[in-house]
Structure formats: C-alpha cells, structure tokens
Amino acid sequence: MSIFLIKALQFILAITILVALHEGGHFFFSKLFGVRVNKFYIFFDYKFSLFSTKFNWWRRLRGKVDSERKVIPAKKNEDGSYEYEGTEYGLGWIPLGGYCQIEGMIDETQHDIEKLKEPAKPWEFRGKPCWQRLLIMIGGVLVNFLLALVIYCGVFFAWGEDYYAVKDMTYGMKFNEQAKELGFKDGDILLRSNDGDFRGFDATLLRNISTATEVTVKREGKEAKVSLPGNLSLLEMLKTDPVFCRPFLPADIDTVIPGTAAAKAGLLKGDKILALGEKNVDSWNEFQYESGRIADALGDCKTKADSLKVLTTSVTVLRNKKDTITANVTLDNEAHVGVGMSTVGDYCKVTHIDHSIISCIPAGIGYAMDMLGGYVSDLKYVFSADGAKQLGGFGAIGSMFPPVWDWYMFWMMTAFLSIILAFMNILPIPALDGGHVLFLLFEMITGKKPGDKFMVYAEYVGMGILFALMFLANLNDILRYFGIMY
C-alpha cells in the first residue's frame, strides 16, 4: 500500500470520527431539549449522497415503502402539514466536514426568511430559551474538547510517555546565529527557563524560550544563565535555516547505502565526518546545512558540466578515532552522499513514564491544556504575511500522519485535530458555532434578538470568510507541492 494511501486513510478516518462526534454534540443537546433535527450528515452531500436513510431500498427495509415500491407518505395533519418522519442520517461524498440540520435555525443549510416569519413552533430551535440554544451550539465544541482529553488519557494509559529529556542530551544543542547573538553557545545543555524546567525537545520548548527572560544552561559542566528579551518571534525561530536550536548530533556515520557515492568512496559505518568539500563540519547539523547549500547551487547550473562541477567534491572522515581520510565523491542529483545519520537515541537514553488508570487522567488533561495553550499562542502569527504562508490545507494536515499505520500516532494526531476543531469552531465568526454563540450572548445580555435578515447576511459573510481561508490554505499546499513556495 502506497504511503499516500496510508496517510489518506488515516486522515479520512480521523476526520470521520471528529465530524461525527462534533455534530453528535449538537444532535444530543437538540434531542435533549426537544428540538427536531432534520438531517445528520457526515461529510457534505451536494447533489447526492453515498448513503441516506431516505433511500428507497433503506425505507423498504424499514417498512416505509409499499408493495409497489412507492414511498408511504407521512400522516397529514389537519393544518396541511405532515408529521415529523424523524432525522435523515447520511454519508456525503465531500469530506470537508458535516452538518446537523436543526429545525428553525439559520445556518449554511437553511436560511428561508419567509419561513422564519411564521410563528415559532415548540420543536424549533428558535422557539427554545436562550440558554438551551446556547448549549445546543456549544455541544460540538464541548464534545471535541472532551474527546481530546479522553484520547490523551487513553494513549498515556496504553502506551505511557516516551521522550528524550533535553537535560540528558549530553552533546547539548546546536544554535544558529540569532541564538548565538543572544548568548547561547554550541554544546549548551538546556535546563530551565524562568517559567520552569525544560522537558523534551519540541515546539513547547522553543515556545518557552521565545517568552522567557532568562534561560539556564549547563556549559562546560557548570550552570550559566542567558538573558533573553522575552518577546522572541516563534515563527522567526522556526522558519530560519537552520532553526534557532536543535539537538547537537555528532556526524558519526550509522549506515552506508550500497551503490552511492559514499559506498564507492569506501566510507564505513562508524566513520566520523569532519568536512564536506572545503567546509569543516562538526555535526550532522552542519553537514545537512552544507549539503543543502550544494543542492541550492544546482538550481543555478545551466549545463550538465556545471552540475557535475558542483556535485564533485570530497568528504573527509576520521576512522577509528585516529586516521584522517579524504575521499573524492560525486554526489547524486539531489546532493546526497549516501550515508545514514546517527540519531538522538544513539547518544541519549529514552525517558519512559508508565501511567496507571488514575495517573493517566491528570497527565492527559495537562497535555491537552498544553497543546491548546500552544495552539492559541501561535495563532497570532497567522495574521502576519509569513504566518499566512504557513497555513496548510487538507494536504498539509494529511501529511502530518505517519507513512505507516501507527495507532499511537494516529490517536495523538486525532486528539490534536480535535483540539484544533474545537478552538476554530468557537471563534466568533458567523457561520461557525462561535458566531452563533456570540449572537446568543448578545441576546442574553441585552434581551434583544438579532433580526432574521441580519442573521442570514451574517451567515453569508461568515461562509465567505471560511471559503477564503480554505482557498488560501489549500493554495499554499499546491504551491508547496510544486516548489513555488516553501
């Protein structure tokens, strides 16, 4: 099975779970308060659906079709209306979300102003008290957030926690020029900031550094302090090449790939790379940077001879910790030498924490709150030009799943997406749950309900904003795929 298909299946399964439970939150509170739900769909069913309980073959199984295969109509009331036939459940063909069509509510599925001029029926959304409508609207967000908590708790109980503690990374960190100007030095072991001890190397660590005014490191066996401004841009820290800091990895060759430049040059597992061409390297961090420079230079080549000149270089290694050997090599067209790198795990022990059914609860809740806090904190960068370029659509989200089916990573990704879905839906944008909540809060505070015509136009504006954001995010995916934007 191809990597693309494995990632796509994981993405679709995760989205199906999230959409079904999100809309299920709205459905639960609607039914709880006696509000009719006309349709409950996973994915959108524009023009047609993959499955619907309105299909004749399904209705026939349920005795809703007579012997001549005609649909048996609902009972007609004296006022000319038909009795409620129940919710139509279905599966659409456009995997961009789903919907719960609630009777008497203005949303993307229904906005008939003339119908709304009629008196509210007892079973309609608009006929219920404000607090009930509020609970119906936040039901989806509530379920998504609770789902993330449950998943994180379950993952920690089933698998525990594994991470590489930065205090155990004895080779320390490799810093870029920005970090060095602030006072960091290559080899510094990160210990803590004024906000607390550092844990593993991840986005949370960089986020903590960006807001810290002081960071304590271990330098040459002694603790040293680095003063920081407390307002570094996390986006700048991540987008620079190389990034602000990353684990220092000695350039020890782990494997030599047969048939490559390294194999032809006689390089061996265990050799330590000292230089690539005329550039000295002290780590895999430097080696990757220099390889990238060669790859960039290829883009300026006009002829095959020019490319060959750029790709022809030398590799200097230290063998058996005593012999220095320089070998001439011709890199492949992607500037690869053909060696496998050592990893953090080769120099740092794994910290593993087992959780009981009790301890997994605070651990899962704490992790979920950290993820939510980090996501909310990073959202401010979206409103900058560079931040907008970092937006990703369905392709970017799908690529975050692992290339092999890994249940641990699947559930961790699903929980993270559930947090994102919950937060994005509660934003006060018309057409989102948060937009409806905003208007309901206005009604609760002022006692005045926004007009139906205003609500319809607000829905149109909100849908326009959402489609624009979706277009931009997926356009970024396309531009990145074709190498136009990075």
C-alpha positions in Angstrom: 0.0 0.0 0.0 1.4 3.4 -1.0 2.4 6.0 1.6 -0.1 8.4 0.1 -2.9 6.0 0.5 -2.0 5.1 4.1 -1.8 8.8 5.1 -5.1 9.5 3.3 -6.9 6.6 5.0 -5.7 7.8 8.4 -6.8 11.3 7.6 -10.2 10.3 6.4 -10.8 8.0 9.4 -9.7 10.8 11.9 -11.9 13.4 10.2 -14.9 11.0 10.1 -14.6 10.4 13.9 -14.2 14.1 14.6 -17.1 15.2 12.4 -19.4 12.5 13.6 -18.8 13.4 17.3 -18.8 17.1 16.8 -22.2 17.0 15.0 -23.3 14.4 17.6 -22.8 17.1 20.3 -25.2 19.4 18.6 -27.6 16.4 18.0 -27.5 15.3 21.7 -28.5 18.7 23.1 -31.1 19.2 20.4 -32.8 16.0 21.2 -32.4 16.7 24.9 -34.4 19.9 24.6 -36.9 18.5 22.1 -35.6 20.3 19.0 -36.1 18.5 15.7 -33.1 17.5 13.7 -34.0 17.1 10.1 -30.6 15.9 8.8 -27.5 14.4 10.3 -24.7 14.1 7.8 -21.1 13.1 7.9 -19.4 14.9 5.0 -21.3 17.1 2.6 -23.9 15.7 0.2 -24.0 18.3 -2.5 -26.4 17.0 -5.3 -26.2 13.4 -4.0 -25.0 11.2 -1.0 -23.2 7.9 -0.7 -25.8 6.8 1.9 -29.1 8.1 3.2 -31.9 6.7 5.3 -34.2 8.4 2.6 -33.0 5.8 0.0 -36.0 3.7 -1.1 -34.1 0.4 -0.5 -33.4 1.5 3.1 -37.0 2.7 3.6 -38.3 -0.6 2.2 -36.2 -2.5 4.8 -37.9 -0.4 7.4 -41.4 -0.9 6.0 -41.7 2.7 4.7 -42.2 1.5 1.1 -45.3 -0.4 -0.1 -45.5 -3.4 -2.3 -45.4 -1.3 -5.4 -42.2 0.3 -4.2 -43.9 3.6 -3.6 -42.9 5.7 -0.5 -45.6 5.6 2.1 -46.2 9.3 2.9 -46.2 10.6 6.5 -49.6 11.2 8.1 -51.1 14.5 7.1 -52.3 16.8 9.9 -55.4 19.0 9.8 -53.4 22.1 9.1 -52.0 20.5 5.9 -48.5 19.8 7.4 -47.1 16.3 7.6 -46.0 14.6 10.8 -42.3 14.6 11.6 -40.7 11.5 10.0 -37.6 11.6 12.0 -34.0 12.5 11.3 -32.4 11.7 8.0 -29.0 10.2 8.5 -26.5 10.1 5.7 -22.9 10.0 4.4 -21.9 12.7 1.9 -19.2 12.4 -0.7 -17.3 15.7 0.0 -15.0 15.0 3.1 -14.8 18.7 4.2 -16.9 18.4 7.3 -20.5 17.6 8.1 -23.7 19.1 9.4 -26.6 18.7 11.7 -29.7 20.5 10.2 -31.7 21.8 13.2 -35.3 22.8 12.6 -35.8 26.6 12.9 -32.1 27.6 12.9 -30.4 29.9 10.4 -27.2 28.2 9.2 -25.5 27.1 6.0 -28.2 24.6 5.2 -31.3 26.7 5.7 -32.0 30.4 5.6 -35.5 30.9 4.3 -36.6 34.3 5.7 -40.2 33.8 4.7 -40.5 30.6 6.6 -38.9 32.3 9.6 -41.7 34.9 9.6 -44.1 32.3 10.7 -44.7 31.8 14.5 -42.0 29.6 16.1 -43.1 26.0 16.7 -42.4 24.3 20.0 -40.0 21.9 18.3 -38.0 24.6 16.6 -34.6 25.9 17.7 -35.8 29.5 17.6 -38.6 28.6 19.9 -36.4 27.4 22.8 -35.0 29.5 25.7 -31.7 31.2 25.0 -29.7 29.0 27.5 -30.9 25.9 25.7 -29.9 27.3 22.3 -26.5 28.2 23.7 -25.9 24.6 24.9 -27.0 23.2 21.5 -24.5 25.5 19.8 -21.5 24.7 22.1 -22.3 21.0 22.1 -20.0 20.2 19.2 -17.0 22.1 20.6 -17.6 20.6 24.1 -17.6 17.1 22.6 -14.4 17.7 20.6 -12.5 19.0 23.6 -13.7 16.2 25.8 -12.7 13.7 23.1 -9.2 15.1 23.0 -9.0 14.7 26.8 -10.2 11.1 26.6 -7.8 10.2 23.8 -4.8 11.6 25.5 -5.7 9.9 28.8 -6.2 6.6 26.9 -2.9 6.9 25.0 -0.9 7.6 28.1 -2.6 4.7 29.9 -2.0 2.3 26.9 1.5 3.4 25.8 2.8 5.6 28.6 5.1 8.5 27.6 8.4 8.3 25.8 10.6 11.3 25.2 14.3 12.4 25.2 14.9 14.8 28.1 17.0 17.8 27.0 19.0 17.6 30.2 20.1 14.1 29.2 21.3 15.3 25.7 25.0 15.3 26.7 26.1 16.8 23.5 23.8 19.8 24.1 22.3 21.9 21.3 23.4 23.3 18.0 22.4 27.0 17.8 22.0 29.3 14.8 23.5 32.8 14.6 20.4 34.5 16.1 20.7 32.3 19.2 24.4 32.9 19.5 24.0 36.6 19.4 21.6 36.3 22.3 24.3 34.4 24.3 23.9 30.7 23.6 26.9 28.6 22.6 27.0 25.3 20.7 27.0 22.4 23.2 24.9 24.2 25.8 22.6 21.8 27.6 19.2 23.4 28.1 18.0 23.1 31.7 15.2 25.5 32.5 13.8 29.0 31.9 12.2 31.4 34.4 8.9 29.6 33.6 10.2 26.2 34.8 12.3 23.1 33.8 12.5 22.1 30.2 11.3 18.6 29.3 11.8 17.2 25.8 12.9 18.9 22.6 9.7 20.1 20.8 7.7 23.1 19.9 6.8 23.7 23.5 10.5 24.1 24.4 11.0 26.7 21.7 7.8 28.5 22.7 9.0 28.7 26.3 12.4 30.1 25.1 10.5 32.7 23.0 8.7 34.1 26.0 11.5 33.6 28.6 13.6 36.4 30.1 16.2 34.0 31.4 17.4 30.5 30.4 19.7 28.3 32.5 22.1 26.0 30.6 24.9 23.7 31.5 28.1 24.9 29.9 31.4 23.0 30.3 30.0 21.3 33.4 28.7 24.4 35.1 25.4 26.2 35.1 25.3 29.5 33.2 22.4 31.9 32.6 21.4 33.5 29.3 19.3 36.7 29.4 16.6 37.0 26.8 14.2 39.8 25.8 11.0 37.7 26.5 9.4 38.5 23.2 11.1 36.5 20.5 9.1 35.5 17.5 8.5 31.8 17.5 7.8 32.0 13.7 11.2 33.5 13.1 12.9 30.9 15.3 11.3 28.1 13.3 11.5 29.5 9.8 15.2 30.4 9.7 17.6 27.9 8.2 19.0 26.5 10.3 16.4 26.8 13.0 17.0 28.5 16.4 18.3 25.4 18.0 18.2 21.6 17.5 20.0 18.7 19.3 23.7 18.5 18.5 24.3 15.3 16.6 27.9 14.2 16.0 28.5 13.3 12.4 29.0 9.6 13.0 28.0 7.5 10.0 25.4 5.0 11.0 25.0 3.2 7.7 26.5 3.4 4.2 23.9 2.9 1.4 25.2 0.5 -1.3 25.8 1.9 -4.7 26.0 5.5 -3.6 28.9 8.0 -3.6 29.8 7.1 0.0 30.0 3.4 -0.8 32.1 4.0 -3.9 34.4 6.2 -1.9 34.9 3.4 0.7 33.3 5.2 3.6 32.4 2.9 6.5 29.9 2.7 9.3 31.5 4.4 12.4 33.5 6.9 10.4 33.1 10.5 11.7 32.7 13.1 9.0 35.0 16.1 9.5 34.5 18.1 6.3 32.4 18.2 3.1 34.5 19.8 0.4 36.3 22.7 1.9 33.8 23.2 4.6 34.5 21.8 8.1 31.6 20.2 9.8 31.3 19.4 13.5 27.9 17.6 13.4 25.1 16.3 11.2 23.5 19.7 11.7 26.4 21.4 9.8 26.6 18.5 7.3 22.9 18.9 6.3 23.3 22.6 6.0 26.3 22.3 3.7 24.5 19.6 1.6 21.6 22.0 1.3 23.9 24.7 0.0 25.2 22.3 -2.7 21.6 21.4 -3.6 20.7 25.1 -3.9 23.7 25.7 -6.1 22.4 23.1 -8.5 19.5 25.4 -9.3 21.8 28.0 -10.8 23.6 25.5 -13.1 22.9 26.0 -16.8 24.7 22.9 -18.3 25.4 19.3 -17.3 29.1 20.2 -16.9 28.2 22.9 -14.4 26.1 20.5 -12.4 28.9 17.9 -12.5 31.3 20.5 -11.2 29.0 21.4 -8.3 28.4 17.7 -7.4 32.0 16.7 -7.5 33.5 17.3 -4.0 35.3 15.5 -1.2 34.5 14.0 2.1 37.0 13.9 5.0 36.4 11.4 7.8 38.0 10.3 11.0 38.3 6.5 11.1 38.9 4.5 14.3 39.4 7.9 16.1 42.9 8.3 14.8 43.1 8.1 10.9 42.0 11.1 8.8 40.9 10.0 5.3 39.8 12.3 2.4 37.9 10.7 -0.4 36.7 12.3 -3.7 33.0 11.8 -4.3 30.3 12.7 -6.9 27.0 13.3 -5.2 23.7 12.3 -6.8 21.4 14.8 -8.4 19.9 15.7 -5.1 23.3 16.3 -3.5 23.1 13.1 -1.3 26.3 11.4 -0.2 24.6 8.2 0.6 25.1 7.8 4.4 22.6 7.2 7.2 22.9 9.6 10.1 23.1 8.8 13.8 20.1 9.9 15.9 19.4 11.4 19.3 18.7 7.9 20.5 22.3 6.9 19.9 23.5 9.4 22.5 20.6 9.9 24.8 18.5 7.5 26.9 14.7 7.4 26.5 12.7 8.7 29.4 9.7 6.4 29.8 6.8 7.0 32.1 4.1 4.3 32.7 0.7 5.6 33.8 -2.0 3.9 35.8 -5.7 4.3 35.1 -5.6 7.1 37.7 -2.3 8.9 36.9 -3.2 9.0 33.1 -6.0 11.4 33.8 -4.1 14.4 35.1 -1.3 13.6 32.6 -3.8 13.6 29.7 -5.6 16.7 30.8 -2.3 18.5 31.4 -1.0 17.5 27.9 -4.3 18.6 26.3 -4.1 22.0 28.0 -0.5 22.5 26.9 -1.5 21.7 23.3 -4.4 24.0 23.4 -2.4 26.8 25.0 0.4 26.4 22.5 -2.0 26.4 19.5 -3.8 29.5 20.8 -0.5 31.3 21.4 0.8 30.5 17.9 -2.4 31.7 16.2 -1.3 35.3 16.4 1.3 34.5 13.7 -1.5 33.7 11.2 -2.2 37.5 10.9 1.3 38.2 9.6 2.5 37.8 6.0 4.9 35.0 6.9 2.3 33.4 9.1 -0.3 33.3 6.3 2.2 31.4 4.2 2.4 28.7 6.9 -1.3 27.9 6.6 -1.9 24.4 5.4 -4.9 22.8 3.9 -6.0 19.2 3.7 -2.8 18.1 2.1 -0.7 19.6 4.9 -2.9 18.0 7.6 -2.8 14.7 5.8 1.0 14.8 5.5 1.2 15.0 9.4 0.1 11.4 9.7 2.9 8.7 9.7 3.7 6.9 6.4 2.9 3.5 8.1 -0.2 2.7 10.1 0.7 3.5 13.7 -2.2 3.6 16.2 -0.2 5.6 18.7 0.5 8.4 16.2 -3.0 8.1 14.7 -4.7 8.8 18.1 -2.3 11.5 19.0 -2.9 13.3 15.7 -6.7 12.7 16.1 -6.7 14.3 19.5 -4.7 17.3 18.3 -7.0 17.8 15.4 -9.9 17.5 17.8 -8.5 20.4 19.8 -8.0 22.5 16.6 -11.5 21.7 15.5 -12.9 22.7 18.9 -11.0 26.0 19.0 -11.6 27.0 15.4 -15.3 26.4 15.8 -15.6 28.6 18.9 -14.1 31.6 17.1 -16.7 34.4 16.9 -17.0 34.1 13.1 -20.5 34.0 11.6 -21.3 30.5 10.2 -19.1 28.9 12.9 -20.5 27.8 16.2 -18.7 30.7 17.8 -20.6 33.2 15.7 -23.9 31.8 16.8 -22.7 31.8 20.4 -21.7 35.5 20.1 -25.2 36.4 19.0 -26.8 34.3 21.7 -24.6 36.0 24.3 -25.6 39.4 22.9 -29.3 38.3 23.2 -28.8 37.1 26.8 -27.1 40.4 27.8 -29.3 42.8 26.0 -32.5 40.9 25.9 -32.7 41.7 22.2 -32.5 39.0 19.5 -30.7 39.9 16.2 -33.1 40.1 13.3 -33.5 37.1 11.0 -32.4 39.1 7.9 -29.2 40.2 9.8 -28.5 36.6 10.7 -28.9 35.4 7.1 -26.5 38.1 5.8 -24.1 37.4 8.7 -24.1 33.7 7.7 -23.2 34.7 4.1 -20.3 36.8 5.3 -19.1 34.1 7.6 -19.2 31.5 4.8 -17.3 33.9 2.6 -14.5 34.2 5.2 -14.3 30.5 5.7 -14.1 29.8 2.0 -11.4 32.4 1.6 -9.3 30.9 4.4 -9.9 27.4 3.0 -8.8 28.6 -0.5 -5.7 30.2 0.9 -4.7 27.2 2.9 -5.1 24.7 0.1 -3.5 27.1 -2.4 -0.4 27.1 -0.1 -0.4 23.3 -0.3 -0.4 23.4 -4.1 2.4 26.0 -4.2 4.5 24.0 -1.8 3.9 20.8 -3.8 5.2 22.4 -7.0 8.1 24.0 -5.1 6.9 27.6 -5.8 6.6 28.3 -2.0 8.4 26.8 0.9 
